[in-house]
């Protein structure tokens, strides 16, 4: 069917820290196999709920779309991008749970040993992609530039083209999604910026190599182009200035930011302080949701930017913003089908995985409409 007056597509991304137990412990997380199963169940339960829409008179007059801290993954979730699904047994358990809801799942993406990539790898990319729509094309690239422990995983970017419909004239309606996990150590801005450069080049290459338009095959209609994942930098820290100004943010829109270094007032951090993961106040999705709705709660349970320079400046930095938002969901406004527009309908920070990972998943619903 065509998109008609408009069709919405829902995307979510999360870092689930499914590392081998000994490595997960560093983040105060245990029992990787049990967590994998529970994470899959919770995502499926959230996504499979009936979607109840309650429209209130413009709850956010400053914003064209709804935004919230939600105890559930959005109902009718279409696409899920996960990072740090490193442990193979855990990946299988997670996949078994998700398969009850998502028909198409890709996991164990990446390279091991010394193949292809530049250095020895003992872990894959950790990227998992699940979709309710058929996948038409896939590409994966490993970042060549990394160092320290991060170099042991084949971190990279996964690019997907999905078919989401067709027109009465039998033109395919497609969408593009990219999922990535950037270099972690906070001090390595230059490495992350290099990875963002590569990400942009690879995005362009993937679009070029997979767009099929010829006389025999009329142009496909591109409904959306989304990039998401754990970028490992935030939009507040003075140490992350380089990344905040990267040109990726001129080609893709980040619904949570006003500009480099400046967040929208409702945007909150997605990295939890690992010391408080099991406190009674935050150990259930409902509790964590309540806590994160207050500034006081966010100060206590979210990780905050710290600045290299100590003293007063370091202290001020800590008091700024709503925590470190390092998990991103971006969408393109250019390069779509000429008469169509893709607009954000909702953006949510999700507490449903409380006690199971040290990141908050984020989700975005895009409404695609013609003219």
C-alpha positions as CSV (number, residue, x, y, z in Angstrom):
1,X,0.0,0.0,0.0
2,X,1.1,3.6,-0.5
3,X,1.8,5.8,2.4
4,X,-1.5,7.6,1.8
5,X,-1.9,10.6,4.1
6,X,0.9,9.4,6.3
7,X,2.5,6.4,7.9
8,X,4.5,6.3,11.0
9,X,7.7,4.2,11.6
10,X,9.1,3.6,15.0
11,X,12.9,3.1,15.8
12,X,14.7,2.3,19.0
13,X,18.3,2.0,20.0
14,X,20.0,0.6,23.2
15,X,23.3,-0.5,24.5
16,X,22.6,-3.7,26.4
17,X,26.1,-4.5,27.8
18,X,25.8,-8.3,27.0
19,X,29.5,-8.9,27.4
20,X,31.1,-12.1,28.8
21,X,30.4,-12.0,32.6
22,X,33.9,-11.0,33.6
23,X,33.8,-7.9,31.4
24,X,30.2,-7.0,32.2
25,X,31.1,-6.8,35.9
26,X,33.2,-3.7,35.3
27,X,29.9,-2.0,34.7
28,X,28.3,-3.5,37.8
29,X,26.2,-5.9,35.6
30,X,26.1,-9.7,36.2
31,X,24.5,-12.8,34.8
32,X,24.7,-12.0,31.1
33,X,22.7,-15.1,30.0
34,X,19.8,-14.3,32.3
35,X,19.9,-10.6,31.4
36,X,19.8,-11.4,27.7
37,X,16.6,-13.4,28.0
38,X,14.9,-10.8,30.2
39,X,16.0,-7.9,27.9
40,X,14.4,-9.7,25.0
41,X,11.2,-10.4,26.9
42,X,10.8,-6.8,28.1
43,X,11.4,-5.3,24.7
44,X,8.9,-7.7,23.1
45,X,6.3,-7.0,25.8
46,X,6.7,-3.3,25.4
47,X,6.5,-3.4,21.6
48,X,3.6,-5.8,21.5
49,X,1.3,-3.7,23.7
50,X,-1.7,-2.1,22.0
51,X,-0.9,1.4,21.1
52,X,-3.1,3.8,23.0
53,X,-2.9,7.4,21.9
54,X,-4.0,10.0,24.3
55,X,-3.9,13.5,22.8
56,X,-3.6,16.3,25.3
57,X,-3.8,19.9,24.2
58,X,-0.3,20.6,23.0
59,X,1.6,19.3,26.1
60,X,4.8,20.8,24.8
61,X,4.1,24.2,23.2
62,X,7.8,24.7,22.6
63,X,8.0,21.5,20.5
64,X,6.3,20.2,17.4
65,X,6.4,16.6,18.9
66,X,5.7,14.7,22.1
67,X,8.7,13.7,24.2
68,X,8.7,11.7,27.4
69,X,10.4,9.4,29.8
70,X,8.5,6.1,29.3
71,X,8.5,2.9,31.4
72,X,7.9,0.9,28.1
73,X,9.4,0.5,24.7
74,X,7.0,2.1,22.2
75,X,4.0,0.0,21.1
76,X,4.4,-1.1,17.5
77,X,8.1,-0.8,17.4
78,X,9.3,-1.4,13.8
79,X,13.1,-1.4,14.0
80,X,15.5,-2.1,16.9
81,X,19.2,-1.4,16.9
82,X,21.2,-2.8,19.8
83,X,24.9,-2.4,20.7
84,X,27.1,-4.6,22.9
85,X,25.4,-7.9,22.1
86,X,28.9,-9.4,22.3
87,X,28.4,-12.8,24.0
88,X,27.3,-15.4,21.4
89,X,25.1,-17.5,23.8
90,X,23.4,-14.4,25.1
91,X,22.8,-13.2,21.5
92,X,21.1,-16.4,20.7
93,X,18.8,-16.2,23.8
94,X,18.0,-12.5,23.0
95,X,17.2,-13.4,19.4
96,X,14.9,-16.2,20.5
97,X,12.8,-13.8,22.6
98,X,12.8,-11.0,19.9
99,X,11.7,-13.5,17.2
100,X,8.3,-13.6,18.7
101,X,7.8,-10.0,17.5
102,X,10.4,-9.2,14.9
103,X,10.5,-11.3,11.8
104,X,13.9,-10.3,10.6
105,X,17.0,-10.3,12.8
106,X,20.7,-9.8,12.1
107,X,23.3,-10.5,14.8
108,X,26.9,-11.7,15.3
109,X,28.0,-9.1,12.8
110,X,31.7,-8.4,12.4
111,X,35.0,-10.1,12.2
112,X,37.1,-12.3,14.5
113,X,40.8,-13.0,14.7
114,X,42.8,-11.1,12.1
115,X,40.5,-11.2,9.1
116,X,39.9,-8.0,7.2
117,X,40.3,-5.6,10.0
118,X,43.6,-4.2,11.0
119,X,44.2,-5.8,14.4
120,X,43.3,-9.0,16.3
121,X,39.7,-9.1,17.4
122,X,38.3,-11.4,20.2
123,X,34.8,-9.9,20.0
124,X,32.5,-9.1,17.1
125,X,30.9,-5.7,16.5
126,X,28.2,-6.3,19.2
127,X,25.6,-4.9,16.7
128,X,22.1,-6.5,16.4
129,X,19.3,-5.3,14.1
130,X,15.7,-6.5,14.3
131,X,13.0,-5.4,11.9
132,X,9.3,-6.1,11.1
133,X,10.0,-5.2,7.5
134,X,12.1,-7.3,5.0
135,X,15.8,-6.3,4.7
136,X,16.9,-5.7,1.1
137,X,20.5,-4.8,1.4
138,X,23.2,-5.0,4.2
139,X,26.7,-3.7,4.5
140,X,29.1,-3.7,7.5
141,X,32.3,-1.8,7.9
142,X,34.8,-2.1,10.8
143,X,36.4,1.1,12.0
144,X,40.2,0.8,11.4
145,X,41.1,3.6,13.9
146,X,40.9,2.6,17.5
147,X,43.2,1.8,20.4
148,X,43.4,0.1,23.9
149,X,40.8,-2.3,25.0
150,X,38.4,-0.9,22.4
151,X,40.5,-2.4,19.6
152,X,39.7,-5.9,20.8
153,X,36.1,-5.6,19.5
154,X,35.4,-5.2,15.8
155,X,33.4,-2.0,16.4
156,X,32.0,-0.6,13.3
157,X,28.8,0.4,11.5
158,X,25.9,-1.7,10.1
159,X,24.0,-0.3,7.1
160,X,20.5,-1.6,6.1
161,X,18.0,-0.9,3.4
162,X,14.5,-2.1,4.2
163,X,11.3,-2.3,2.1
164,X,8.4,-0.7,3.9
165,X,5.7,-0.8,1.1
166,X,5.0,-0.2,-2.5
167,X,2.9,2.3,-4.5
168,X,-0.1,1.3,-6.7
169,X,2.4,1.7,-9.6
170,X,4.6,-1.0,-8.0
171,X,7.4,1.3,-7.1
172,X,9.1,0.1,-3.9
173,X,9.0,2.3,-0.8
174,X,12.3,1.9,1.1
175,X,14.1,3.2,4.1
176,X,17.7,3.4,5.2
177,X,19.0,2.7,8.7
178,X,22.5,2.7,10.1
179,X,23.5,1.5,13.5
180,X,27.0,2.1,15.0
181,X,29.0,2.0,18.2
182,X,31.9,4.5,18.4
183,X,35.2,4.4,20.3
184,X,34.7,4.5,24.1
185,X,37.6,6.2,26.0
186,X,36.5,9.7,26.8
187,X,39.8,11.3,26.1
188,X,40.0,10.1,22.5
189,X,38.0,12.7,20.7
190,X,40.2,12.6,17.6
191,X,39.5,8.9,17.1
192,X,35.7,9.4,17.4
193,X,35.8,12.3,14.9
194,X,37.7,10.1,12.5
195,X,35.0,7.4,12.9
196,X,32.3,10.0,12.2
197,X,34.1,11.0,9.0
198,X,34.1,7.3,7.9
199,X,30.5,6.9,8.9
200,X,29.5,9.7,6.7
201,X,31.5,8.4,3.7
202,X,30.1,4.9,4.2
203,X,26.5,6.2,4.4
204,X,26.9,7.9,1.1
205,X,28.5,4.8,-0.5
206,X,25.8,2.6,0.8
207,X,23.1,4.8,-0.6
208,X,24.9,5.0,-4.0
209,X,25.5,1.3,-4.3
210,X,22.0,0.2,-3.3
211,X,19.8,2.7,-5.1
212,X,18.3,1.0,-8.1
213,X,16.9,3.4,-10.6
214,X,16.9,2.7,-14.3
215,X,14.5,2.9,-17.2
216,X,13.4,-0.7,-16.5
217,X,13.2,-0.2,-12.8
218,X,11.6,3.2,-11.9
219,X,13.1,5.1,-9.0
220,X,12.4,3.7,-5.6
221,X,10.9,6.1,-3.1
222,X,13.0,6.7,0.0
223,X,10.7,7.2,3.0
224,X,13.4,7.7,5.7
225,X,17.1,7.7,6.5
226,X,18.0,7.1,10.1
227,X,21.3,6.8,12.0
228,X,21.5,5.7,15.5
229,X,23.7,4.0,18.2
230,X,26.0,4.6,21.1
231,X,28.3,7.5,20.0
232,X,30.2,7.6,23.3
233,X,30.2,11.4,23.5
234,X,27.6,13.9,24.7
235,X,26.4,17.3,23.7
236,X,27.4,19.1,27.0
237,X,30.9,18.1,28.0
238,X,33.6,20.6,27.1
239,X,35.8,17.6,26.4
240,X,33.5,16.5,23.6
241,X,33.5,19.9,21.7
242,X,35.1,18.4,18.6
243,X,32.5,15.7,18.1
244,X,29.6,18.1,19.0
245,X,30.6,20.2,15.9
246,X,30.9,17.3,13.5
247,X,29.2,17.8,10.1
248,X,27.2,14.7,10.6
249,X,24.8,16.9,12.6
250,X,24.3,19.2,9.6
251,X,23.2,16.3,7.4
252,X,21.2,14.5,10.0
253,X,18.9,16.1,12.6
254,X,19.2,15.3,16.3
255,X,15.7,15.9,17.8
256,X,17.3,16.5,21.2
257,X,19.7,19.2,20.5
258,X,19.5,22.9,19.8
259,X,23.1,23.1,18.5
260,X,26.6,22.2,19.4
261,X,26.9,22.2,23.2
262,X,23.3,23.1,23.7
263,X,20.5,20.6,24.5
264,X,16.8,21.1,24.4
265,X,15.6,21.5,28.0
266,X,13.7,18.2,28.1
267,X,16.6,16.0,26.8
268,X,18.1,13.8,29.5
269,X,21.3,11.7,29.7
270,X,21.2,8.1,28.6
271,X,24.1,6.8,30.7
272,X,23.3,5.7,34.2
273,X,25.7,6.0,37.2
274,X,26.7,2.3,37.6
275,X,26.9,2.6,41.4
276,X,23.2,3.1,41.7
277,X,21.8,0.5,39.3
278,X,20.2,-1.7,42.0
279,X,18.9,1.0,44.4
280,X,15.3,0.4,45.3
281,X,14.4,3.8,44.0
282,X,15.4,2.8,40.4
283,X,15.3,-1.0,40.2
284,X,12.0,-1.2,38.4
285,X,11.0,0.6,35.2
286,X,8.2,2.6,37.0
287,X,10.6,3.7,39.8
288,X,13.4,4.7,37.4
289,X,10.9,6.6,35.3
290,X,9.6,8.6,38.3
291,X,13.2,9.4,39.5
292,X,14.3,10.6,36.1
293,X,11.4,13.0,35.8
294,X,12.9,15.1,38.6
295,X,16.2,17.1,38.3
296,X,17.2,15.9,41.8
297,X,16.7,12.2,40.7
298,X,18.7,12.8,37.5
299,X,21.6,14.3,39.5
300,X,21.7,11.2,41.7
301,X,21.3,8.4,39.1
302,X,22.7,9.6,35.8
303,X,26.3,9.9,34.8
304,X,27.4,13.5,34.4
305,X,30.1,15.1,32.3
306,X,33.4,15.7,34.0
307,X,35.9,18.1,32.8
308,X,39.7,17.5,32.5
309,X,40.4,20.8,34.1
310,X,39.8,20.5,37.9
311,X,38.9,23.0,40.4
312,X,35.9,25.4,39.9
313,X,35.5,24.6,36.2
314,X,35.3,20.8,36.9
315,X,32.6,21.5,39.5
316,X,30.6,23.8,37.2
317,X,30.7,21.2,34.4
318,X,29.1,18.7,36.8
319,X,26.2,21.0,37.5
320,X,25.4,21.6,33.8
321,X,22.7,19.8,31.9
322,X,20.7,16.6,32.5
323,X,23.5,14.0,32.4
324,X,25.5,12.5,29.5
325,X,23.4,11.7,26.5
326,X,25.6,9.4,24.5
327,X,22.9,7.3,22.7
328,X,21.6,9.0,19.6
329,X,18.7,8.7,17.1
330,X,19.2,11.0,14.1
331,X,17.1,11.4,10.9
332,X,17.8,13.0,7.5
333,X,15.6,15.6,6.0
334,X,17.3,15.6,2.7
335,X,17.7,12.8,0.2
336,X,14.1,11.5,0.7
337,X,11.5,11.1,-2.0
338,X,11.0,14.7,-3.3
339,X,7.4,15.3,-2.3
340,X,7.6,13.6,1.0
341,X,8.6,14.7,4.5
342,X,9.6,12.7,7.5
343,X,8.8,14.5,10.8
344,X,9.3,13.4,14.4
345,X,6.1,12.5,16.1
346,X,7.5,11.3,19.4
347,X,10.8,10.9,21.1
348,X,11.2,8.9,24.3
349,X,13.8,7.9,26.9
350,X,12.9,4.4,28.0
351,X,13.3,2.9,31.5
352,X,12.0,-0.6,30.7
353,X,15.5,-2.2,31.0
354,X,16.2,-0.9,34.5
355,X,18.5,-3.2,36.4
356,X,19.6,-5.0,33.1
357,X,21.9,-2.4,31.5
358,X,23.6,0.9,32.3
359,X,22.1,2.8,29.4
360,X,18.6,4.2,28.7
361,X,17.2,3.1,25.4
362,X,15.9,5.9,23.2
363,X,13.1,5.7,20.6
364,X,11.7,7.9,17.9
365,X,8.5,7.7,15.9
366,X,8.7,9.3,12.4
367,X,5.6,10.3,10.5
368,X,6.2,10.1,6.7
369,X,3.7,12.0,4.6
370,X,3.4,13.1,1.0
371,X,3.5,16.8,0.3
